[in-house]
Amino acid sequence: MIKKIGVLTSGGDAPGMNAAIAGVIKAAIAKGIEPYVVKDGYKGLVNKQIEKVDSKFASDIISKGGTIIGSARFVEFKDEEVRKVAVENLKEIGIEALVVIGGDGSYQGAEKLTQLGINCVGLPGTIDNDIVSSDYTIGFDTALNTVVRSIDAIRDTMNSHNRCSVVEIMGNACGDLTLYAATATGAEVFSTKESFLTEEEICLEVKKMADAGKRSVIVAIAEKMYPDAHKLAEKIEQASGYVTRATILGHVQRGGIPSAMDRYLATTAGVFAVEQLVEGKGGLYIGMSENKLVARDINSTLNMPRKDQTKEYEQLRKINKVL
């Protein structure tokens, strides 16, 4: 029976990370295990920023956005000697297992720590939903709702003034936020890495909307697809006649109070992770598959092919172009 468990967050913050931390803490306490938090991700392991916490700490953070224990990029952790320092720091305190909340890069670190004798289990914490081994990630639902509310608000103004708006959405080369938001808001034109439109194709589509007398048009684009969203808006205006402006939602998509679904996923995944560690398992990743939590080998999840969504993109494109 392990006596002490640690938890850290790594990579970009995501709403629901605190609920996951709380789930780990409460599950550990329920099993008679002392819970510890590691500040600022893997950097905190090396700098010994490790603190014991209690159930009150967990209860106070469950509804907060971001990550209360901090996160940081720490490329030095790729160095085995640096990882050995982290392991020694954990052993000095008596922490025998670790829950890592983050994305694919975070899991690689977790796998390497497992190989050095500290069993680790990863939880999917990212707004991008770009972890292919899980249907949904912690933070995606909250971010999606933020995007949808933003587009709805923009639509009100576009419709009032007969205009077009380009909305740039996060995703880090994954189009799920854009696809789901376009579906939920009826965005007339959308473009992602998986279903890319050139600037000329976007202009042509919007021109068709203008010729048909469409009162407002939303063009939803995934980040990193075009050099400059504002320049794209200028091209659309010249081609279509619509007064067109660009809105880059940016980091507003990362923050905010986590949704009920993100809290549920995060809490249950945290509890499930502790159960795996209590059973002596490590090098695992907890994901959501067919509405069930599953534990998979980290190495296998890093090499899983992404689901082909071509038909979904094509169907949505046809529906949203209906006038």
Backbone hydrogen bonds, N-H to C=O, Kabsch-Sander energy under -0.5 kcal/mol:
donor,donor_aa,acceptor,acceptor_aa,energy
5,I,34,E,-2.5
6,G,97,A,-2.5
7,V,36,Y,-1.3
8,L,99,V,-2.4
9,T,70,G,-0.5
10,S,101,I,-2.7
11,G,72,A,-0.5
16,G,64,K,-0.5
17,M,14,A,-2.0
18,N,66,G,-0.8
20,A,16,G,-2.0
21,I,17,M,-2.4
22,A,18,N,-2.6
23,G,19,A,-2.3
24,V,20,A,-2.2
25,I,21,I,-2.5
26,K,22,A,-2.7
27,A,23,G,-2.1
28,A,24,V,-2.3
29,I,25,I,-2.5
30,A,26,K,-2.3
31,K,27,A,-0.9
31,K,28,A,-0.8
32,G,29,I,-1.9
33,I,28,A,-2.9
34,E,3,K,-3.0
36,Y,5,I,-2.4
37,V,51,E,-2.9
38,V,7,V,-2.4
39,K,37,V,-0.5
39,K,49,Q,-3.1
40,D,69,I,-2.4
41,G,38,V,-0.6
41,G,70,G,-0.9
43,K,40,D,-1.0
44,G,40,D,-0.7
44,G,41,G,-0.9
45,L,41,G,-0.9
46,V,42,Y,-1.5
47,N,43,K,-2.3
48,K,44,G,-0.5
49,Q,44,G,-2.6
50,I,48,K,-1.4
51,E,37,V,-2.6
53,V,35,P,-2.1
58,A,54,D,-1.5
59,S,55,S,-2.6
60,D,56,K,-2.1
61,I,57,F,-0.7
61,I,58,A,-1.0
62,I,58,A,-1.0
64,K,61,I,-1.9
70,G,67,T,-1.4
77,F,74,F,-1.9
78,K,75,V,-1.9
79,D,76,E,-1.9
82,V,79,D,-0.5
83,R,79,D,-2.0
84,K,80,E,-2.1
85,V,81,E,-1.3
86,A,82,V,-1.7
87,V,83,R,-2.3
88,E,84,K,-2.3
89,N,85,V,-2.2
90,L,86,A,-2.1
91,K,87,V,-2.6
92,E,88,E,-2.2
93,I,89,N,-1.3
94,G,90,L,-1.7
95,I,90,L,-2.3
96,E,4,K,-1.8
96,E,94,G,-0.5
97,A,4,K,-0.9
98,L,119,N,-2.6
99,V,6,G,-2.3
100,V,98,L,-0.5
100,V,121,V,-2.5
101,I,8,L,-2.5
101,I,99,V,-0.5
102,G,100,V,-0.6
102,G,123,L,-2.5
107,Y,103,G,-1.7
108,Q,104,D,-1.6
109,G,105,G,-1.3
110,A,106,S,-1.9
111,E,107,Y,-2.8
112,K,108,Q,-1.8
113,L,109,G,-2.0
114,T,110,A,-2.0
115,Q,111,E,-1.7
116,L,112,K,-0.8
116,L,113,L,-0.6
117,G,114,T,-1.6
118,I,113,L,-2.2
119,N,96,E,-1.0
119,N,117,G,-0.7
121,V,98,L,-2.0
122,G,284,L,-2.8
123,L,100,V,-2.8
125,G,102,G,-2.1
125,G,123,L,-1.1
126,T,124,P,-0.6
126,T,138,I,-1.4
129,N,126,T,-0.7
132,V,130,D,-0.9
134,S,131,I,-1.9
135,D,288,M,-4.0
138,I,124,P,-3.2
140,F,137,T,-1.7
141,D,137,T,-0.5
143,A,139,G,-2.2
144,L,140,F,-2.8
145,N,141,D,-2.2
146,T,142,T,-2.0
147,V,143,A,-2.4
148,V,144,L,-2.7
149,R,145,N,-2.4
150,S,146,T,-2.0
151,I,147,V,-2.7
152,D,148,V,-2.6
153,A,149,R,-2.0
154,I,150,S,-2.4
155,R,151,I,-2.7
156,D,152,D,-1.5
157,T,153,A,-1.1
158,M,154,I,-2.5
159,N,155,R,-3.0
160,S,156,D,-1.6
161,H,157,T,-1.7
162,N,158,M,-0.7
163,R,158,M,-2.2
164,C,243,V,-2.2
165,S,217,V,-2.4
166,V,245,R,-2.7
167,V,165,S,-0.6
167,V,219,V,-3.0
168,E,166,V,-0.5
168,E,247,T,-2.5
169,I,221,I,-2.9
174,C,171,G,-1.4
179,L,175,G,-3.1
180,Y,176,D,-3.0
181,A,177,L,-2.2
182,A,178,T,-2.6
183,T,179,L,-2.1
184,A,180,Y,-2.4
185,T,181,A,-1.9
186,G,182,A,-1.4
187,A,182,A,-1.1
189,V,218,I,-2.0
191,S,220,A,-2.0
192,T,195,S,-1.2
196,F,193,K,-0.5
202,I,198,T,-2.3
203,C,199,E,-2.4
204,L,200,E,-2.1
205,E,201,E,-2.2
206,V,202,I,-2.5
207,K,203,C,-2.3
208,K,204,L,-1.9
209,M,205,E,-1.5
210,A,206,V,-2.3
211,D,207,K,-2.6
212,A,208,K,-1.6
213,G,210,A,-1.3
214,K,209,M,-2.7
217,V,163,R,-1.6
219,V,165,S,-3.0
220,A,189,V,-2.9
220,A,218,I,-0.6
221,I,167,V,-2.7
221,I,219,V,-0.6
222,A,191,S,-2.3
223,E,169,I,-2.7
225,M,222,A,-1.1
232,L,228,D,-2.0
233,A,229,A,-2.1
234,E,230,H,-1.7
235,K,231,K,-2.0
236,I,232,L,-2.3
237,E,233,A,-2.3
238,Q,234,E,-2.1
239,A,235,K,-2.1
240,S,236,I,-2.7
241,G,237,E,-2.2
243,V,162,N,-0.5
244,T,242,Y,-0.6
245,R,164,C,-1.6
247,T,166,V,-3.2
249,L,168,E,-1.7
249,L,247,T,-0.8
252,V,249,L,-1.3
253,Q,250,G,-1.8
254,R,251,H,-1.2
255,G,251,H,-1.1
263,R,259,S,-2.4
264,Y,260,A,-2.5
265,L,261,M,-2.7
266,A,262,D,-2.6
267,T,263,R,-2.7
268,T,264,Y,-2.5
269,A,265,L,-2.2
270,G,266,A,-2.2
271,V,267,T,-2.2
272,F,268,T,-2.4
273,A,269,A,-2.2
274,V,270,G,-1.8
275,E,271,V,-1.9
276,Q,272,F,-1.7
277,L,273,A,-2.0
278,V,274,V,-2.5
279,E,275,E,-1.4
280,G,277,L,-1.7
281,K,276,Q,-2.3
283,G,120,C,-1.5
284,L,120,C,-1.6
285,Y,296,R,-2.8
286,I,122,G,-3.1
287,G,285,Y,-0.5
287,G,294,V,-2.6
289,S,287,G,-0.6
289,S,292,K,-3.1
292,K,289,S,-1.1
294,V,287,G,-2.7
296,R,285,Y,-2.6
296,R,294,V,-0.5
298,I,283,G,-2.6
301,T,297,D,-1.7
302,L,298,I,-1.7
303,N,299,N,-0.5
303,N,300,S,-0.8
304,M,301,T,-1.0
309,Q,307,K,-0.6
313,Y,309,Q,-2.4
314,E,310,T,-2.5
315,Q,311,K,-2.5
316,L,312,E,-2.2
317,R,313,Y,-2.4
318,K,314,E,-1.8
319,I,315,Q,-2.2
320,N,316,L,-2.9
321,K,317,R,-0.8
322,V,319,I,-1.5
